[in-house]
């Protein structure tokens, strides 16, 4: 998950599961993906929409090349964090990474089950601002379809799933301790959606980052605890069976007073419009 340092503390989080102010992406082996700090192991059947982004050429085979998380929102569409697709993470533009894959239906990254599907197209939100961490999402088009059962619906603006106090679950293969202990097996953590005032107090601006309610939401506990972390960037935050957030950034992982910050999915829907919602089957690519 990504934090203010992308969950490297004020940067996108790609590798850890507790969010920091950094994008939650790990870098060449520590450039993406991540496990959830303070969480618990789950089987992928409990969150089948959770996928791993992989490039063995770039990140090696120790964890099947996993560097970030993602979430299936149609059978051929995966959302992830824009910072996961940055050249400083991948070492090249995503269209020059021929082995970029989505690993789906797999709990243990080194197991042989599930599918590894080629990414056919990558569209990074043109409004993404890496300095402000705003608009932190990218859309991946897959070369083959996933089962419909692996798709999670996206919560539109006004959905009750965004209500402060709602329990949500974040999942990924990122750092489970905040000290670089990246998991092979899928982990999850329960967190609470926090109100915008609390998020603004946590990130009023300055070195820890600036919370912007229109495009972000935050989740966690005031006293610290379960959180996303490095390597979890781009992974799903789901409440009441609907996707409400993508792991983006935070100040460390699980720190008191520093909740994880997520890209608000209602803003993704507003930006993309019908691009990820077909008229007959919710969340099918057009």
N, C-alpha and C positions, 0 to 999 in steps of 0.2 A: 504494500500500500504506500501511497506517496504522502509526503508531509511537506511542511514549508521548506525545508531545505530539501524539497521534493520528497519529503519524508526521508532526507539526509540532513534533514533539519533545515528547513527552509529550502527545500528542493523537492521535485517529484519523487514519490516513493515507488520504487520498482521492486525492491527486494524484501523489505521487512514487513512484519505484520502489525506492528504498532506504529501508529502514525507519528511523523515528526514534521517539522516545518520544511520539509524538502519533498520534492516529488518522490513518490515511493517507487523508485525504480532502482534496481541494483546496477552495478556497472560491471562490465566484462567479468566475470562471474559475479560481480556484485552489482549488476546494473539493472535488475528488474525483478519482478515477482516478489513473493514474500509470504511469510506465514503470519498468522494472527497472534499477537502477543497476549498472554494471559487467556488463551483460548483452549480449545479441545479438539481432538481429532474427529473427523466425520467421514462417512462414506460419500462418494460423489453422488450417489442416488438421493442423498438428503438435500443437495443443492445442485441438481444436474445441469443448470445453466452456467455454472462456474467453469471456465476454461483457462488453460495455461497458454501463454504465448511462448514460442520456442524457436531458437536458432542454435543448433549445435555448432555450426560453423563459427558463430560469434561467441557463444557462451559455454561450449564444451558439452560433454555427455554425462557429467557427474549427476546432474539433475535433469537429464533429457533436454538440456538447452533452455530451460525455463528462465524467463527474465521478468515477466510481468503477468498480471492476470487480465481476464476479460470476462464478458458476460454475453450469452446468446440471447438476442432480442427478436430474431426471426430465425428461420431454419438456415439461412445463408448469411446472416448479419451478426457480427460481434461488435460490441462497444468496448473500448478500452480508454486509457488516459492518453491524451495527446503527447504528454512528455515521454511516454513509452516508445513513441515512434521518432523521437528526436535523433538527429545524426550523432550527437555526442553519446548517446546510449547504444545505438546500433552500429556505429562506426561508418555508416553510409546511409544514404536515403533508403527508406524501406523498399522501394522498387528495385534496389540493387542488392537485396538480400534474398537470393533465390531459394533458400531453405526456410524462409519464414513460415511457420506452421501454427495452427491452433490445435492443442491437445484437448480432446473432449471425452467425457465418459470414463475418466481414469482417476482413481484415488491416489495410487502410488505412481509417481512420475516415471519410475523405472520398470513398472509392470508392462505387460504386453496387451492389456485389454484396452478398450476404448478405440478412439480414432485419432489419427494425426492428419489433419486436413490442410492442404496448401491454401495460403492467402492469395486470392486472385487480384485484389485491389485494396488500396489503403487511401482513405480520405481523412486528412487531419483537418479539424475545424479551422477554417480560415480566420476566425476571430480569436483563436487561442493566443493568449499573452503569457509567455513564459515567465516574465518578471512579476506579474501580478497573480499568476496561477489561475487566471480566469479562462472560461471556455475550454477547460482541460478534458477534451474528449476527441476520439478518433473513431472512424467507422471502418471496419474490415469486412470485405466481401469474400466469402469462402468459395473454394472451387467445387465443393460438394455439399449437399444439404445435411443438416443434423436432424435427428428425430424431433417431431413437434413437441414431445414430452420434455425436451431439453431447453425449451424456450420459456422465458419469464416475461410477463407483461410489464410494461413501463407505466408508472404512476403519473398521470397528468397533473397539472396545477390544480390545487384545491382538493386533491385526494386526501382522505383522512390519514393515510399512511405517513404523511409528513407532520402530523400533529406532535408537538413536543411531548415527551414522555413515552411515546410509542416505542416498544421494544423492537429492535431490528437485529439482523444477523449479517456479519461480514465474513467472507470466506476467501481463502487463498493459500498459496504455498510459500509465503514469505517468512521473514525472520520471526521466530517464536519467542525470543528473549530480549530483543533489542541489542544483542551483542553479536549478531551475525550467525545465529544458529538457524540456518535455512532448512525448512522441512522438505522431506520427500513425499510425505503424505498430506493430503488436504486437511486443513484446519479451519475452524470457525470460531467466532466469538460473538456473544450477545452484548449489544450496546444499546443505549437509549438515545433517541433523537432529542437534541437540545434546542431550546428556543434561540432565536436570532440574537437576542440581547446578551445571552450568556456567551454565544460564539464571538460576538463583537468585543466583549470584555476580554476574552481570551486572546484575541488577535486584533488589537485596535490599530495596528500599523507598526512600522519599525522592523527590527531584525527578525521578529517572530512571524511576520506576515500580516496581511490585512484580510479580514473576513468580509466578503461581499454577499449579502443575503440574497440578492437577485439571482445569482448563479451558483451559490454554494449552500451546503448545509453542513452541520457538524453533529457528531454523535460520540458518546462516551459517558464518563462519570466525572463529576467535579473532583472527586478524590483520586482520580486516576484509576488504572486498571485495564481491563480488556481493550484492545485497540488493534488497528491495522498497523503494518510496519513495512520496512523496506522489502521490496519484492512483491508486495500486495497491490501495487499501483494498478489501476484500471479494473480491479476486481469489484464484485457486486456488494452493495448494501441493500438488503431486501427486508421489507416490513409488510406484514399482512398479505404475503404472497405476491407483492409487487416490488419492482425495482425502483428505488428512490435515489440511489447515489452510486457514484464510481469513486473508488479510493483515489485520492488526489495528493494531499499534503498534510503536514502537521509539524509540530515542534517536538521532536522525539517520538517515542512510542509509549503510550500508557502513562504519561507524566501527569501528575496533579495539575489542574488548571490549563491543560493543553490538549483538548479533545481532538480527535481526528477530523479532518476536513474533507468533504466529498463534493464532487461535481453534482449539482442538483439535476436530476433526470428530467424534471418538468421543463427545465431550460434547454436541455438537449432536444426534447420533443418540439419545443417552440422553434428552435433553430432549424431542425431538420424537416419539420412539417410532415407531409405524407410520405416522405422518402423512406421511412421505416415502418409505415402502417398501411397495409393494403385494405381495400374496402370490404373484402369478405373475411379474411383471416387476420385478426389483430396481430400486428407486429410482423407481417410478412413483407419482404422487400418488394418494391414496385419494379 
